[in-house]
């Protein structure tokens, strides 16, 4: 794979993930009815909706800050792992595809920036 394809492909994945997490995080922070209902169904409390929203918005921004992309993507992989588990055990596995796709995208981003992490 040529370096330019790799570079622009990674940029495209960052843009997709950044926009998706920015939108989802802002919806959580704004108290969108669907987000409130989802966190009610999970049963962990609305405080966790705010924490998740802050992680998503903050990480979406950090995906574009040099030296911070691996940390941002790592946080988002963890967040999507939790979301996938919530879908499997509480919300219904038939609705977990977006969480899995975003988890894979952020895992690719994290792997691509693994050199930012201390050994």
N, CA and C atoms as a LAMMPS dump frame, in Angstrom:
ITEM: TIMESTEP
0
ITEM: NUMBER OF ATOMS
357
ITEM: BOX BOUNDS ff ff ff
-5.0000000000000000e+02 5.0000000000000000e+02
-5.0000000000000000e+02 5.0000000000000000e+02
-5.0000000000000000e+02 5.0000000000000000e+02
ITEM: ATOMS id mol type element x y z
1 1 1 N 0.855 -1.171 0
2 1 2 C 0 0 0
3 1 3 C 0.903 1.236 0
4 2 1 N 0.564 2.179 -0.849
5 2 2 C 1.414 3.368 -0.948
6 2 3 C 1.243 4.253 0.286
7 3 1 N 2.283 5.01 0.614
8 3 2 C 2.209 5.884 1.791
9 3 3 C 1.089 6.919 1.714
10 4 1 N 0.79 7.428 0.515
11 4 2 C -0.269 8.431 0.411
12 4 3 C -1.641 7.821 0.648
13 5 1 N -1.844 6.585 0.187
14 5 2 C -3.124 5.91 0.445
15 5 3 C -3.282 5.671 1.939
16 6 1 N -2.211 5.232 2.577
17 6 2 C -2.244 4.992 4.021
18 6 3 C -2.522 6.302 4.768
19 7 1 N -1.832 7.361 4.382
20 7 2 C -1.979 8.66 5.056
21 7 3 C -3.407 9.19 4.921
22 8 1 N -3.931 9.212 3.699
23 8 2 C -5.26 9.776 3.485
24 8 3 C -6.372 8.84 3.94
25 9 1 N -6.113 7.541 3.894
26 9 2 C -7.08 6.592 4.443
27 9 3 C -7.222 6.766 5.95
28 10 1 N -6.095 6.945 6.632
29 10 2 C -6.126 7.181 8.08
30 10 3 C -6.821 8.501 8.389
31 11 1 N -6.548 9.522 7.59
32 11 2 C -7.225 10.806 7.79
33 11 3 C -8.733 10.656 7.615
34 12 1 N -9.148 9.897 6.608
35 12 2 C -10.578 9.669 6.388
36 12 3 C -11.212 8.952 7.587
37 13 1 N -10.51 7.953 8.132
38 13 2 C -11.032 7.253 9.309
39 13 3 C -11.139 8.189 10.511
40 14 1 N -10.159 9.073 10.67
41 14 2 C -10.209 10.04 11.777
42 14 3 C -11.38 10.999 11.612
43 15 1 N -11.63 11.436 10.381
44 15 2 C -12.754 12.352 10.139
45 15 3 C -14.08 11.656 10.424
46 16 1 N -14.227 10.432 9.94
47 16 2 C -15.46 9.669 10.192
48 16 3 C -15.671 9.481 11.694
49 17 1 N -14.636 9.009 12.378
50 17 2 C -14.753 8.774 13.819
51 17 3 C -14.965 10.087 14.558
52 18 1 N -14.224 11.117 14.195
53 18 2 C -14.345 12.404 14.869
54 18 3 C -15.749 12.969 14.771
55 19 1 N -16.322 12.945 13.573
56 19 2 C -17.681 13.463 13.4
57 19 3 C -18.713 12.612 14.135
58 20 1 N -18.555 11.295 14.05
59 20 2 C -19.509 10.402 14.722
60 20 3 C -19.482 10.595 16.236
61 21 1 N -18.276 10.653 16.808
62 21 2 C -18.184 10.793 18.258
63 21 3 C -18.529 12.196 18.728
64 22 1 N -18.235 13.195 17.926
65 22 2 C -18.633 14.554 18.286
66 22 3 C -20.151 14.657 18.331
67 23 1 N -20.816 14.116 17.308
68 23 2 C -22.284 14.156 17.262
69 23 3 C -22.897 13.354 18.415
70 24 1 N -22.391 12.143 18.638
71 24 2 C -22.952 11.298 19.702
72 24 3 C -22.686 11.905 21.073
73 25 1 N -21.482 12.421 21.274
74 25 2 C -21.145 13.026 22.565
75 25 3 C -21.969 14.264 22.856
76 26 1 N -22.142 15.108 21.845
77 26 2 C -22.958 16.317 22.043
78 26 3 C -24.416 15.959 22.306
79 27 1 N -24.917 14.915 21.644
80 27 2 C -26.292 14.465 21.906
81 27 3 C -26.437 13.98 23.347
82 28 1 N -25.443 13.291 23.844
83 28 2 C -25.475 12.835 25.239
84 28 3 C -25.448 14.027 26.191
85 29 1 N -24.564 14.971 25.938
86 29 2 C -24.439 16.138 26.82
87 29 3 C -25.667 17.035 26.757
88 30 1 N -26.314 17.084 25.59
89 30 2 C -27.505 17.916 25.437
90 30 3 C -28.754 17.265 26.022
91 31 1 N -28.659 15.98 26.343
92 31 2 C -29.8 15.286 26.929
93 31 3 C -30.837 14.877 25.906
94 32 1 N -30.399 14.487 24.714
95 32 2 C -31.333 14.009 23.694
96 32 3 C -32.159 12.86 24.262
97 33 1 N -33.44 12.869 23.961
98 33 2 C -34.364 11.88 24.523
99 33 3 C -33.883 10.445 24.338
100 34 1 N -33.369 10.138 23.142
101 34 2 C -32.903 8.783 22.874
102 34 3 C -31.735 8.407 23.789
103 35 1 N -30.832 9.361 24.029
104 35 2 C -29.68 9.079 24.89
105 35 3 C -30.106 8.897 26.341
106 36 1 N -31.009 9.722 26.788
107 36 2 C -31.519 9.596 28.163
108 36 3 C -32.194 8.24 28.341
109 37 1 N -33.013 7.849 27.362
110 37 2 C -33.713 6.56 27.438
111 37 3 C -32.719 5.389 27.403
112 38 1 N -31.678 5.515 26.588
113 38 2 C -30.683 4.444 26.495
114 38 3 C -29.976 4.243 27.822
115 39 1 N -29.546 5.337 28.453
116 39 2 C -28.834 5.199 29.723
117 39 3 C -29.774 4.807 30.855
118 40 1 N -31.06 5.163 30.749
119 40 2 C -32.046 4.646 31.703
120 40 3 C -32.162 3.127 31.574
121 41 1 N -32.2 2.648 30.333
122 41 2 C -32.326 1.203 30.098
123 41 3 C -31.105 0.444 30.607
124 42 1 N -29.926 1.035 30.446
125 42 2 C -28.705 0.383 30.919
126 42 3 C -28.712 0.307 32.442
127 43 1 N -29.237 1.346 33.073
128 43 2 C -29.399 1.322 34.522
129 43 3 C -28.208 1.812 35.333
130 44 1 N -27.287 2.517 34.713
131 44 2 C -26.126 3.007 35.466
132 44 3 C -26.286 4.45 35.92
133 45 1 N -27.337 5.11 35.517
134 45 2 C -27.582 6.481 35.93
135 45 3 C -27.194 7.482 34.852
136 46 1 N -27.812 8.649 34.944
137 46 2 C -27.565 9.686 33.941
138 46 3 C -26.182 10.315 34.084
139 47 1 N -25.554 10.213 35.246
140 47 2 C -24.202 10.746 35.394
141 47 3 C -23.251 10.076 34.406
142 48 1 N -23.51 8.79 34.113
143 48 2 C -22.647 8.052 33.194
144 48 3 C -22.837 8.534 31.759
145 49 1 N -24.015 9.041 31.437
146 49 2 C -24.255 9.637 30.119
147 49 3 C -23.365 10.864 29.952
148 50 1 N -23.265 11.671 30.995
149 50 2 C -22.404 12.856 30.931
150 50 3 C -20.927 12.472 30.811
151 51 1 N -20.503 11.494 31.578
152 51 2 C -19.104 11.042 31.509
153 51 3 C -18.796 10.531 30.101
154 52 1 N -19.687 9.709 29.565
155 52 2 C -19.487 9.164 28.225
156 52 3 C -19.466 10.277 27.181
157 53 1 N -20.359 11.237 27.313
158 53 2 C -20.395 12.367 26.383
159 53 3 C -19.114 13.176 26.416
160 54 1 N -18.583 13.418 27.612
161 54 2 C -17.328 14.164 27.748
162 54 3 C -16.171 13.381 27.118
163 55 1 N -16.127 12.075 27.365
164 55 2 C -15.077 11.247 26.76
165 55 3 C -15.173 11.286 25.24
166 56 1 N -16.383 11.17 24.703
167 56 2 C -16.558 11.145 23.252
168 56 3 C -16.185 12.475 22.611
169 57 1 N -16.658 13.58 23.169
170 57 2 C -16.34 14.893 22.597
171 57 3 C -14.848 15.191 22.737
172 58 1 N -14.305 14.964 23.921
173 58 2 C -12.888 15.225 24.143
174 58 3 C -11.996 14.381 23.256
175 59 1 N -12.318 13.11 23.129
176 59 2 C -11.512 12.217 22.302
177 59 3 C -11.657 12.548 20.823
178 60 1 N -12.844 12.965 20.397
179 60 2 C -13.041 13.359 18.997
180 60 3 C -12.113 14.518 18.637
181 61 1 N -11.955 15.433 19.555
182 61 2 C -11.046 16.571 19.332
183 61 3 C -9.595 16.106 19.348
184 62 1 N -9.255 15.27 20.327
185 62 2 C -7.869 14.806 20.473
186 62 3 C -7.4 13.93 19.311
187 63 1 N -8.324 13.375 18.532
188 63 2 C -7.93 12.588 17.37
189 63 3 C -7.119 13.411 16.368
190 64 1 N -7.224 14.736 16.465
191 64 2 C -6.551 15.615 15.51
192 64 3 C -5.403 16.407 16.133
193 65 1 N -5.066 16.1 17.381
194 65 2 C -3.958 16.772 18.065
195 65 3 C -2.725 15.864 17.985
196 66 1 N -1.667 16.338 17.312
197 66 2 C -0.462 15.502 17.191
198 66 3 C 0.044 15.052 18.564
199 67 1 N 0.381 13.779 18.644
200 67 2 C 0.894 13.202 19.873
201 67 3 C -0.191 12.687 20.813
202 68 1 N -1.442 12.968 20.521
203 68 2 C -2.554 12.55 21.395
204 68 3 C -3.504 11.55 20.736
205 69 1 N -3.301 11.271 19.453
206 69 2 C -4.24 10.426 18.717
207 69 3 C -4.35 9.014 19.297
208 70 1 N -3.244 8.432 19.72
209 70 2 C -3.286 7.073 20.267
210 70 3 C -4.095 7.03 21.561
211 71 1 N -3.933 8.039 22.398
212 71 2 C -4.686 8.082 23.655
213 71 3 C -6.182 8.273 23.382
214 72 1 N -6.495 9.185 22.464
215 72 2 C -7.893 9.435 22.117
216 72 3 C -8.547 8.176 21.559
217 73 1 N -7.863 7.544 20.606
218 73 2 C -8.419 6.34 20
219 73 3 C -8.54 5.214 21.023
220 74 1 N -7.572 5.104 21.917
221 74 2 C -7.643 4.088 22.965
222 74 3 C -8.853 4.281 23.872
223 75 1 N -9.107 5.528 24.257
224 75 2 C -10.298 5.82 25.065
225 75 3 C -11.576 5.451 24.312
226 76 1 N -11.595 5.742 23.028
227 76 2 C -12.793 5.447 22.238
228 76 3 C -12.972 3.95 22.012
229 77 1 N -11.879 3.203 21.879
230 77 2 C -11.987 1.743 21.782
231 77 3 C -12.612 1.191 23.064
232 78 1 N -12.149 1.688 24.201
233 78 2 C -12.726 1.246 25.482
234 78 3 C -14.199 1.613 25.583
235 79 1 N -14.54 2.81 25.142
236 79 2 C -15.931 3.265 25.179
237 79 3 C -16.804 2.388 24.288
238 80 1 N -16.319 2.054 23.104
239 80 2 C -17.111 1.218 22.194
240 80 3 C -17.167 -0.232 22.644
241 81 1 N -16.151 -0.678 23.362
242 81 2 C -16.217 -2.017 23.956
243 81 3 C -17.34 -2.054 24.992
244 82 1 N -17.397 -1.023 25.829
245 82 2 C -18.477 -0.934 26.815
246 82 3 C -19.841 -0.833 26.163
247 83 1 N -19.921 -0.049 25.086
248 83 2 C -21.194 0.091 24.376
249 83 3 C -21.623 -1.248 23.766
250 84 1 N -20.669 -1.97 23.199
251 84 2 C -20.991 -3.276 22.606
252 84 3 C -21.484 -4.254 23.672
253 85 1 N -20.826 -4.245 24.819
254 85 2 C -21.266 -5.115 25.913
255 85 3 C -22.653 -4.724 26.416
256 86 1 N -22.923 -3.429 26.487
257 86 2 C -24.256 -2.98 26.898
258 86 3 C -25.31 -3.448 25.903
259 87 1 N -24.972 -3.434 24.63
260 87 2 C -25.911 -3.912 23.616
261 87 3 C -26.126 -5.419 23.74
262 88 1 N -25.056 -6.154 23.955
263 88 2 C -25.177 -7.617 24.053
264 88 3 C -26.023 -8.02 25.259
265 89 1 N -25.76 -7.403 26.418
266 89 2 C -26.375 -7.869 27.657
267 89 3 C -27.641 -7.134 28.068
268 90 1 N -27.869 -5.916 27.542
269 90 2 C -29.015 -5.145 28.013
270 90 3 C -29.91 -4.661 26.873
271 91 1 N -29.331 -4.021 25.891
272 91 2 C -30.108 -3.31 24.884
273 91 3 C -30.54 -4.164 23.701
274 92 1 N -29.85 -5.243 23.462
275 92 2 C -30.152 -6.101 22.319
276 92 3 C -29.023 -6.084 21.314
277 93 1 N -28.509 -7.247 21.019
278 93 2 C -27.348 -7.372 20.131
279 93 3 C -27.65 -6.93 18.709
280 94 1 N -28.925 -6.9 18.339
281 94 2 C -29.281 -6.509 16.974
282 94 3 C -29.01 -5.025 16.697
283 95 1 N -28.734 -4.234 17.732
284 95 2 C -28.478 -2.799 17.545
285 95 3 C -27.017 -2.426 17.801
286 96 1 N -26.128 -3.399 17.874
287 96 2 C -24.749 -3.099 18.258
288 96 3 C -23.797 -2.838 17.099
289 97 1 N -24.235 -2.974 15.857
290 97 2 C -23.343 -2.833 14.713
291 97 3 C -22.604 -1.481 14.676
292 98 1 N -23.272 -0.341 14.898
293 98 2 C -22.521 0.914 14.877
294 98 3 C -21.396 0.966 15.925
295 99 1 N -21.638 0.442 17.102
296 99 2 C -20.602 0.435 18.139
297 99 3 C -19.42 -0.428 17.723
298 100 1 N -19.694 -1.55 17.105
299 100 2 C -18.62 -2.435 16.66
300 100 3 C -17.815 -1.779 15.539
301 101 1 N -18.503 -1.185 14.567
302 101 2 C -17.817 -0.527 13.451
303 101 3 C -16.945 0.618 13.954
304 102 1 N -17.491 1.456 14.832
305 102 2 C -16.688 2.553 15.375
306 102 3 C -15.552 2.039 16.247
307 103 1 N -15.76 0.933 16.926
308 103 2 C -14.687 0.325 17.707
309 103 3 C -13.546 -0.148 16.821
310 104 1 N -13.877 -0.756 15.691
311 104 2 C -12.852 -1.221 14.752
312 104 3 C -12.115 -0.025 14.148
313 105 1 N -12.85 0.997 13.755
314 105 2 C -12.212 2.197 13.181
315 105 3 C -11.24 2.817 14.177
316 106 1 N -11.674 2.965 15.424
317 106 2 C -10.785 3.582 16.412
318 106 3 C -9.625 2.664 16.785
319 107 1 N -9.816 1.356 16.698
320 107 2 C -8.698 0.436 16.936
321 107 3 C -7.644 0.577 15.833
322 108 1 N -8.081 0.762 14.602
323 108 2 C -7.146 0.989 13.498
324 108 3 C -6.372 2.286 13.725
325 109 1 N -7.081 3.331 14.157
326 109 2 C -6.418 4.608 14.434
327 109 3 C -5.406 4.446 15.566
328 110 1 N -5.807 3.769 16.63
329 110 2 C -4.894 3.555 17.766
330 110 3 C -3.662 2.785 17.324
331 111 1 N -3.855 1.731 16.555
332 111 2 C -2.726 0.93 16.081
333 111 3 C -1.806 1.764 15.189
334 112 1 N -2.378 2.607 14.363
335 112 2 C -1.581 3.432 13.455
336 112 3 C -0.737 4.456 14.182
337 113 1 N -1.145 4.823 15.392
338 113 2 C -0.42 5.818 16.183
339 113 3 C 0.245 5.187 17.412
340 114 1 N 0.477 3.896 17.376
341 114 2 C 1.048 3.194 18.526
342 114 3 C 2.415 3.722 18.911
343 115 1 N 3.123 4.36 17.998
344 115 2 C 4.436 4.913 18.316
345 115 3 C 4.36 6.075 19.303
346 116 1 N 3.166 6.613 19.543
347 116 2 C 2.986 7.702 20.508
348 116 3 C 2.968 7.2 21.951
349 117 1 N 2.78 5.906 22.112
350 117 2 C 2.664 5.341 23.462
351 117 3 C 4.038 4.981 24.012
352 118 1 N 4.232 5.168 25.305
353 118 2 C 5.53 4.778 25.895
354 118 3 C 5.665 3.252 25.87
355 119 1 N 6.887 2.817 25.737
356 119 2 C 7.138 1.374 25.657
357 119 3 C 7.132 0.751 27.01
